[in-house]
Amino acid sequence: TPRCSARPCSGFVAMADAKTSVSKEEDALIKKRLLTQTTTARQGADPPVKRLVKKYLAFCGALGGDGDDGASGEEEREKHRESFLKELALYEFTMGRVAAVTSANTREMASYSAARGEVDEAVSRAEADIRALRDDLDAARQDRRHKEEYETLRRLCVQLPSRSDTQAACADLETQIAALTKESDEASSKLDLRKKQFALLLHAAHELRDELEEDDAAGVGGGEAIPMETT
């Protein structure tokens, strides 16, 4: 017996692999084989529909034949009738099984579709969760990086003096700078005064030397002009 009808089978193939496609000719051939039962017939045997038609034609031939109408003819007709009825019952049973299998496959396809929808929904939720977790991970990494930078700065700040100590040291340095500036100004004033005094001293020394030179020159000239008398 066939496992499924043409439409569920083609639908199952489409769901199983989206890349696999059945051409119209192949789909029509599969449908024809399923309808005529040729896919389940034994090698060299006629399909059920063909066997049923043969039994029916044989029975009709026996009913309309011109042979003996006696006991043998009646027996022959009864034989063909029973054979046809058996073949018809077998075909009806086969069709019933095909209908049952088709119904089961239809329900199975509906179950597959529902499961596929659940799987797709679960995949979508998982992808959304992954994106959310990735965002949370990036935020956590950024927060951790900020905390590490803050800890590094905190350690550097701990090694440095406090603000009040720094301000006091700056005030002390400013006081020292002001005192040194005052001393420098006073030293500059004294130096200028000393320079002026030294310049005045040099000027006085030059004048004194000039006067001494002039006196020496005058004394030498007077001695030559008045000679001394000896007795």
Long-range contacts (C-beta under 8 A, 24 or more apart in sequence): 1-40, 1-94, 1-97, 1-98, 1-101, 2-34, 2-37, 2-39, 2-40, 2-98, 2-101, 3-101, 3-105, 4-101, 4-102, 4-105, 5-34, 5-98, 5-101, 5-102, 5-105, 6-30, 6-31, 6-34, 6-35, 8-102, 8-105, 8-106, 8-109, 9-34, 9-105, 11-109, 12-105, 12-109, 12-112, 15-109, 15-112, 15-113, 15-116, 37-94, 48-87, 48-90, 48-91, 48-94, 49-91, 51-87, 52-84, 52-87, 52-88, 52-91, 55-80, 55-83, 55-84, 55-87, 55-88, 56-84, 58-83, 58-84, 59-83, 59-84
